[in-house]
Amino acid sequence: MPLEELISQIEEDANQEIDEVIGEARAEVKRRLKEIEKKAKEEAETLKQRAERDLENKKKSEISKMRHEVKKTIMKKKEEVINRCFELAKERLKKLSGKDYITFVKPFVERGIKEIGTDCIIIPSREEDKTIAKELKLPIEKQMIKALGGVIVKSKDNRLSIDITFDSMLKRREHEIREKIGNLLFAES
């Protein structure tokens, strides 16, 4: 075989090998690119799902905070209404006078006398209390107490006393009264 043919054959074989290597390299590059693309899509999907979960959690958290704030505001407003009702009740008790006052307070004084005994003194908060004491033939302490109304019934030896002033009655039953007002005003129907 002549030299030129041999060189030509070698070149042809080399070119064929180069083409095969390039073809294999291209196939490998394509395969790797597909793998990289697949991994990138998977990672992107994972990140997207994580972001959506985080966003949903944040949304739920914000909604929960907002609901809590709304409930807090509603409770505060309800408390204001209940306080206003309490103040109105105090104003009405303060305005109670004459026969209405005596009719209202006298049974409390009589109960106080039953608990302490007839050997007691009345400490008045209003002039009407003196009328009640006179009707029940009880002595009256000269010094009046500062209260919306009502009296203190105490034993003459100062060992026992019952505070039946409007102020103390309201204070003793405040929780119960507040609960009843709340139920009346804000009961779910």
VEXRO-938879 format. One line per 8 residues: number of its first residue (from 1); for each residue x negated, y, z of N, C-alpha, C. Coordinates in Angstrom, 1 decimal. Each point is the difference from the previous one (the first is absolute). Example, Ala and Ser with C-alpha at 12.3 -4.5 7.8 and 13.67 -1.06 7.14 Angstrom:
BEGIN
1 = -13.2/-5.7/7.8/0.9/1.2/0.0/-0.9/1.2/0.0 ~ 0.4/1.1/-0.7/-0.9/1.1/0.0/0.8/1.1/0.8
end
This chain:
BEGIN
1 = -0.8/-1.2/0.0/0.8/1.2/0.0/-0.9/1.2/0.0 ~ 0.3/0.9/-0.9/-0.8/1.2/-0.1/0.2/0.8/1.2 ~ -1.0/0.9/0.2/-0.1/0.8/1.2/1.2/1.0/0.1 ~ 0.3/0.5/-1.1/1.1/1.0/0.0/1.4/-0.7/0.3 ~ 0.1/-1.2/-0.4/1.3/-0.7/0.3/0.0/-0.3/1.5 ~ -1.2/-0.4/0.5/-0.1/-0.3/1.4/0.3/1.3/0.9 ~ -0.5/1.1/-0.4/0.3/1.3/0.7/1.4/0.3/-0.1 ~ 0.6/-0.2/-1.2/1.4/0.3/-0.2/0.8/-0.9/0.9
9 = -0.3/-1.3/0.1/0.7/-1.0/0.8/-0.1/0.4/1.5 ~ -1.2/0.4/0.4/-0.2/0.4/1.4/0.9/1.2/0.3 ~ -0.1/1.0/-0.9/0.8/1.2/0.2/1.5/-0.3/0.1 ~ 0.4/-0.9/-0.9/1.5/-0.4/0.0/0.3/-0.7/1.3 ~ -0.8/-0.9/0.5/0.2/-0.7/1.2/0.0/1.0/1.2 ~ -0.9/0.9/0.0/-0.1/1.0/1.0/1.2/0.9/0.1 ~ 0.5/0.4/-1.2/1.2/0.9/-0.1/1.2/-0.8/0.5 ~ 0.0/-1.3/-0.4/1.2/-0.8/0.5/-0.1/-0.1/1.5
17 = -1.1/-0.3/0.6/-0.1/-0.1/1.4/0.3/1.4/0.7 ~ -0.5/1.1/-0.6/0.4/1.3/0.5/1.5/0.2/0.0 ~ 0.6/-0.4/-1.1/1.5/0.2/-0.1/0.7/-0.8/1.0 ~ -0.5/-1.3/0.3/0.6/-0.8/1.0/-0.2/0.6/1.4 ~ -1.2/0.5/0.3/-0.2/0.6/1.3/0.8/1.2/0.2 ~ 0.1/0.9/-1.1/0.8/1.2/0.1/1.5/-0.4/0.2 ~ 0.5/-1.1/-0.7/1.3/-0.4/0.1/0.3/-0.5/1.4 ~ -0.9/-0.8/0.6/0.1/-0.5/1.3/0.0/1.2/1.0
25 = -0.9/0.9/-0.2/-0.1/1.2/0.9/1.3/0.8/-0.1 ~ 0.6/0.2/-1.2/1.2/0.7/-0.1/1.2/-0.7/0.7 ~ 0.0/-1.3/-0.2/1.0/-0.8/0.7/-0.1/0.1/1.5 ~ -1.3/-0.1/0.5/-0.2/0.2/1.5/0.4/1.4/0.5 ~ -0.3/1.0/-0.8/0.3/1.4/0.4/1.6/0.1/0.0 ~ 0.7/-0.6/-1.0/1.4/0.1/0.0/0.6/-0.7/1.2 ~ -0.6/-1.3/0.3/0.5/-0.7/1.2/-0.2/0.8/1.3 ~ -1.2/0.5/0.1/-0.3/0.8/1.3/0.9/1.3/0.0
33 = 0.2/0.6/-1.1/0.9/1.2/0.0/1.4/-0.4/0.4 ~ 0.5/-1.1/-0.5/1.3/-0.5/0.4/0.1/-0.3/1.5 ~ -1.1/-0.6/0.6/0.0/-0.3/1.4/0.0/1.3/0.8 ~ -0.9/1.0/-0.4/0.0/1.3/0.6/1.3/0.7/0.0 ~ 0.6/-0.1/-1.2/1.3/0.7/-0.2/1.1/-0.7/0.9 ~ -0.1/-1.3/0.1/1.0/-0.8/0.8/-0.2/0.4/1.5 ~ -1.3/0.0/0.5/-0.3/0.4/1.3/0.4/1.4/0.3 ~ -0.2/0.9/-0.9/0.3/1.4/0.2/1.5/0.1/0.1
41 = 0.8/-0.7/-0.9/1.5/0.1/0.1/0.5/-0.6/1.3 ~ -0.7/-1.1/0.5/0.4/-0.6/1.3/-0.3/1.0/1.1 ~ -1.1/0.6/0.0/-0.4/1.0/1.1/0.9/1.2/-0.1 ~ 0.3/0.4/-1.2/0.9/1.2/-0.2/1.4/-0.4/0.6 ~ 0.5/-1.2/-0.3/1.3/-0.5/0.5/0.0/0.0/1.5 ~ -1.1/-0.6/0.6/-0.2/-0.1/1.4/0.1/1.4/0.7 ~ -0.8/0.9/-0.6/0.0/1.4/0.5/1.3/0.7/-0.1 ~ 0.7/-0.3/-1.2/1.3/0.6/-0.2/1.0/-0.5/1.1
49 = 0.0/-1.4/0.2/0.9/-0.6/1.0/-0.3/0.6/1.4 ~ -1.3/0.1/0.3/-0.4/0.5/1.3/0.4/1.5/0.2 ~ -0.1/0.8/-1.1/0.4/1.4/0.0/1.5/0.0/0.2 ~ 0.7/-0.8/-0.7/1.5/0.0/0.1/0.4/-0.4/1.5 ~ -0.7/-1.0/0.5/0.3/-0.4/1.4/-0.3/1.1/1.0 ~ -1.1/0.6/-0.2/-0.4/1.1/0.9/1.0/1.2/-0.1 ~ 0.4/0.3/-1.3/1.0/1.0/-0.2/1.4/-0.3/0.6 ~ 0.4/-1.3/-0.1/1.2/-0.4/0.6/0.0/0.0/1.5
57 = -1.2/-0.4/0.6/-0.2/0.1/1.4/0.1/1.4/0.5 ~ -0.7/0.9/-0.7/0.0/1.4/0.3/1.4/0.6/0.0 ~ 0.7/-0.4/-1.1/1.4/0.5/-0.2/0.8/-0.4/1.2 ~ -0.1/-1.3/0.4/0.8/-0.6/1.1/-0.4/0.8/1.3 ~ -1.3/0.2/0.2/-0.4/0.7/1.2/0.5/1.4/0.0 ~ 0.0/0.7/-1.1/0.5/1.4/-0.1/1.5/0.0/0.3 ~ 0.8/-1.0/-0.6/1.4/-0.1/0.2/0.3/-0.2/1.5 ~ -0.8/-0.9/0.6/0.2/-0.3/1.4/-0.3/1.2/0.9
65 = -1.1/0.8/-0.4/-0.3/1.2/0.8/1.2/1.0/-0.1 ~ 0.5/0.1/-1.3/1.1/1.0/-0.2/1.2/-0.4/0.8 ~ 0.3/-1.3/-0.1/1.2/-0.5/0.8/-0.2/0.3/1.5 ~ -1.2/-0.3/0.5/-0.3/0.3/1.4/0.2/1.5/0.3 ~ -0.5/0.8/-0.9/0.2/1.5/0.3/1.5/0.4/-0.1 ~ 0.7/-0.6/-0.9/1.4/0.3/-0.1/0.7/-0.4/1.3 ~ -0.3/-1.3/0.4/0.7/-0.4/1.3/-0.4/0.9/1.1 ~ -1.3/0.4/0.1/-0.4/0.8/1.1/0.7/1.4/-0.1
73 = 0.2/0.5/-1.2/0.7/1.3/-0.1/1.5/-0.2/0.4 ~ 0.6/-1.1/-0.4/1.4/-0.2/0.3/0.1/-0.2/1.5 ~ -0.9/-0.7/0.7/0.0/-0.2/1.4/-0.1/1.4/0.7 ~ -0.9/0.8/-0.5/-0.2/1.3/0.6/1.2/0.9/-0.1 ~ 0.7/-0.1/-1.2/1.2/0.8/-0.2/1.1/-0.6/0.9 ~ 0.1/-1.3/0.1/1.0/-0.6/0.9/-0.2/0.5/1.5 ~ -1.3/0.0/0.4/-0.3/0.4/1.3/0.4/1.5/0.2 ~ -0.3/0.8/-1.0/0.4/1.4/0.1/1.6/0.1/0.2
81 = 0.7/-0.8/-0.8/1.5/0.1/0.2/0.4/-0.5/1.3 ~ -0.6/-1.1/0.5/0.4/-0.5/1.4/-0.4/1.1/1.0 ~ -1.1/0.6/-0.1/-0.4/1.0/1.0/1.0/1.2/-0.1 ~ 0.4/0.3/-1.2/1.0/1.1/-0.1/1.3/-0.4/0.6 ~ 0.4/-1.2/-0.1/1.2/-0.5/0.6/-0.1/0.1/1.6 ~ -1.2/-0.4/0.4/-0.3/0.1/1.5/0.2/1.5/0.4 ~ -0.6/0.9/-0.7/0.1/1.4/0.3/1.4/0.5/0.0 ~ 0.8/-0.4/-1.0/1.4/0.3/0.0/0.8/-0.5/1.2
89 = -0.3/-1.2/0.3/0.6/-0.6/1.2/-0.3/0.8/1.3 ~ -1.3/0.4/0.1/-0.4/0.8/1.2/0.8/1.3/0.0 ~ 0.1/0.6/-1.2/0.7/1.3/-0.1/1.4/-0.2/0.4 ~ 0.7/-1.1/-0.5/1.4/-0.2/0.4/0.1/-0.2/1.5 ~ -0.9/-0.8/0.6/0.0/-0.2/1.4/-0.2/1.4/0.8 ~ -0.9/0.8/-0.5/-0.2/1.3/0.6/1.2/0.9/-0.1 ~ 0.8/-0.1/-1.1/1.2/0.8/-0.2/1.2/-0.5/0.8 ~ -0.1/-1.3/0.4/1.1/-0.6/0.8/0.2/0.8/1.2
97 = 1.3/0.5/0.3/0.2/0.8/1.2/1.5/-0.2/0.5 ~ 0.2/0.6/1.1/1.3/0.0/0.6/0.5/-1.4/0.3 ~ 1.3/-0.2/-0.3/0.7/-1.3/0.3/-0.7/-1.1/-0.8 ~ -0.3/0.3/-1.2/-0.7/-1.1/-0.8/-1.3/-0.5/0.7 ~ -0.8/1.0/0.5/-1.2/-0.4/0.6/0.3/-0.8/1.3 ~ 0.9/0.5/0.8/0.4/-0.7/1.3/0.5/-1.4/-0.3 ~ 0.8/-0.1/-1.0/0.6/-1.3/-0.4/-1.1/-1.0/-0.4 ~ -1.0/0.5/-0.7/-1.1/-0.8/-0.5/-1.0/-0.4/1.2
105 = -0.4/1.0/0.8/-1.0/-0.2/1.0/0.5/-0.7/1.3 ~ 1.2/0.2/0.4/0.6/-0.5/1.3/-0.2/-1.5/0.1 ~ 0.4/-0.8/-1.0/-0.2/-1.5/0.1/-1.4/-0.4/0.3 ~ -1.0/0.7/-0.5/-1.4/-0.3/0.2/-0.3/0.3/1.5 ~ 0.5/1.1/0.5/-0.3/0.4/1.4/0.6/-1.0/0.9 ~ 1.2/-0.5/-0.3/0.7/-1.0/0.8/-0.8/-1.3/0.1 ~ -0.5/-0.4/-1.2/-0.8/-1.2/0.0/-1.3/0.2/0.8 ~ -0.6/1.2/-0.1/-1.2/0.2/0.8/0.3/-0.1/1.5
113 = 1.2/0.5/0.4/0.4/0.0/1.4/0.1/-1.5/0.5 ~ 0.6/-0.8/-0.9/0.2/-1.4/0.4/-1.3/-0.7/0.2 ~ -1.0/0.4/-0.8/-1.3/-0.7/0.1/-0.8/0.5/1.3 ~ 0.1/1.3/0.3/-0.7/0.6/1.1/0.8/-0.1/1.3 ~ 1.2/0.2/-0.1/0.9/0.1/1.1/0.5/1.4/0.2 ~ 1.0/0.2/0.8/0.6/1.4/0.1/-0.8/0.9/0.8 ~ -1.0/-0.4/0.7/-0.9/0.9/0.7/-1.1/0.5/-0.9 ~ 0.4/0.8/-1.0/-0.9/0.5/-1.0/0.2/1.5/-0.3
121 = -0.9/0.5/-0.7/0.0/1.5/-0.4/0.0/0.0/-1.5 ~ 0.7/1.0/-0.6/0.0/0.3/-1.4/-1.0/1.1/-0.3 ~ -0.9/-0.2/-1.0/-0.8/1.0/-0.5/0.5/0.4/-1.4 ~ 0.6/1.2/-0.1/0.7/0.3/-1.2/-0.9/0.6/-1.1 ~ 0.4/0.0/-1.2/-0.7/0.7/-1.1/0.9/1.1/-0.5 ~ 1.3/0.0/0.3/0.9/1.0/-0.5/1.1/0.3/1.1 ~ 0.7/1.1/-0.2/1.0/0.4/0.9/1.1/-1.1/0.1 ~ 0.4/-0.6/-1.1/1.0/-1.0/-0.1/-0.3/-1.2/1.0
129 = -1.3/-0.2/0.2/-0.4/-1.1/0.9/0.4/0.3/1.4 ~ 0.0/1.2/0.4/0.4/0.4/1.3/1.5/-0.3/0.2 ~ 0.8/0.2/-1.1/1.4/-0.3/0.1/0.2/-1.5/0.2 ~ -0.8/-0.8/-0.8/0.1/-1.5/0.2/-0.3/-0.4/1.4 ~ -1.1/0.6/0.6/-0.4/-0.3/1.3/1.1/0.4/1.0 ~ 0.6/1.1/-0.1/1.1/0.4/0.9/1.2/-0.9/-0.1 ~ 0.3/-0.4/-1.3/1.1/-1.0/-0.1/-0.3/-1.3/0.7 ~ -1.2/-0.4/0.0/-0.4/-1.3/0.6/-0.4/0.2/1.4
137 = 0.1/1.3/0.5/-0.4/0.3/1.4/-1.4/-0.4/0.4 ~ -0.9/0.4/-0.9/-1.4/-0.3/0.2/-0.8/1.3/0.1 ~ -1.1/0.0/0.9/-0.8/1.2/0.1/-0.8/0.3/-1.2 ~ -0.3/1.2/-0.2/-0.8/0.5/-1.2/-1.3/0.6/0.4 ~ -1.0/-0.4/-0.7/-1.3/0.7/0.3/0.0/1.3/-0.7 ~ -0.5/1.0/0.7/0.0/1.4/-0.5/-0.8/0.2/-1.3 ~ -1.2/-0.7/0.0/-0.9/0.1/-1.2/0.6/-0.8/-1.1 ~ 0.2/0.6/-1.2/0.5/-0.7/-1.1/-1.1/-0.5/-0.8
145 = 0.2/-1.1/-0.7/-1.1/-0.6/-0.9/0.2/0.5/-1.4 ~ -1.1/0.1/-0.7/0.0/0.4/-1.4/0.3/-1.2/-0.9 ~ 1.2/0.0/-0.6/0.3/-1.2/-0.9/1.2/0.5/-0.9 ~ 0.2/-0.8/-1.0/1.1/0.3/-0.9/1.4/-0.1/0.7 ~ 0.0/-0.8/1.0/1.3/-0.3/0.7/-0.2/-1.2/0.9 ~ 1.0/-0.3/0.8/-0.1/-1.2/0.8/-0.6/0.4/1.4 ~ -0.2/-1.0/0.8/-0.5/0.2/1.4/-1.0/-1.0/0.4 ~ -0.6/0.2/1.2/-0.7/-1.0/0.7/0.7/-0.3/1.3
153 = 0.3/-1.2/0.2/0.7/-0.5/1.3/-1.2/-0.6/0.8 ~ -0.1/0.6/1.2/-1.1/-0.6/0.9/0.5/-0.2/1.4 ~ -0.6/-1.0/0.6/0.4/-0.2/1.4/-0.5/1.1/0.9 ~ 0.7/0.2/1.1/-0.4/1.2/0.9/-1.4/-0.3/0.6 ~ -0.4/-1.2/0.1/-1.3/-0.3/0.6/-1.1/0.0/-1.1 ~ 0.4/0.4/-1.2/-0.9/0.1/-1.2/-0.7/-1.4/-0.4 ~ 0.5/-1.1/0.4/-0.6/-1.3/-0.3/0.5/-0.5/-1.4 ~ 1.2/0.4/-0.3/0.6/-0.4/-1.3/0.4/1.2/-0.8
161 = -0.1/-0.1/-1.3/0.6/1.0/-0.9/0.3/-0.6/-1.3 ~ 1.0/0.5/-0.7/0.4/-0.4/-1.3/0.1/1.2/-0.9 ~ -0.8/0.0/-1.0/0.0/1.2/-0.9/1.0/-0.3/-1.1 ~ 1.1/0.7/0.0/1.0/-0.1/-1.0/0.2/1.3/-0.8 ~ -1.2/0.6/-0.2/0.1/1.2/-0.9/0.0/-0.5/-1.4 ~ 0.6/0.9/-0.9/0.1/-0.4/-1.4/-1.4/-0.3/-0.6 ~ -1.0/0.8/0.5/-1.4/-0.2/-0.5/-0.5/-1.4/0.3 ~ 0.2/-0.5/1.2/-0.5/-1.3/0.4/0.8/-1.1/-0.6
169 = 1.3/0.2/-0.1/0.8/-1.1/-0.6/-0.4/-0.1/-1.5 ~ -0.2/1.1/-0.7/-0.4/-0.1/-1.4/-1.4/-0.7/-0.1 ~ -0.9/0.4/0.9/-1.4/-0.6/0.0/0.1/-1.5/0.3 ~ 0.7/-0.4/1.0/0.1/-1.4/0.3/0.6/-0.9/-1.1 ~ 0.9/0.6/-0.8/0.7/-0.8/-1.0/-0.5/0.5/-1.4 ~ -1.1/0.7/-0.1/-0.4/0.6/-1.3/-0.2/-1.1/-1.0 ~ -0.7/-1.0/0.3/-0.3/-1.1/-1.0/1.3/-0.6/-0.5 ~ 0.9/-0.3/0.9/1.3/-0.6/-0.4/0.8/1.0/-0.8
177 = 0.1/1.3/0.4/0.7/1.0/-0.8/-0.6/0.2/-1.3 ~ -1.3/0.1/-0.1/-0.6/0.2/-1.3/0.3/-1.2/-1.0 ~ 0.0/-1.2/0.6/0.3/-1.2/-0.8/1.4/0.1/-0.5 ~ 0.9/0.4/0.8/1.5/0.1/-0.4/0.1/1.0/-1.0 ~ -0.6/1.2/0.2/0.1/1.1/-1.0/-0.6/-0.5/-1.4 ~ -1.1/-0.7/0.1/-0.6/-0.5/-1.2/0.9/-1.0/-0.7 ~ 0.6/-0.9/0.7/0.9/-1.0/-0.5/1.3/0.7/-0.6 ~ 0.5/1.0/0.6/1.2/0.7/-0.5/-0.4/0.7/-1.3
185 = -1.1/0.7/0.0/-0.3/0.9/-1.1/-0.7/-0.8/-1.2 ~ -0.8/-1.0/0.3/-0.8/-0.6/-1.0/0.3/-1.5/-0.2 ~ 1.2/-0.5/0.4/0.3/-1.4/-0.1/0.1/-0.3/-1.5 ~ -0.6/-1.1/-0.4/0.1/-0.5/-1.4/1.4/-0.6/-0.2 ~ 0.7/0.5/-1.0/1.3/-0.5/-0.2/0.1/-1.0/-1.2
end
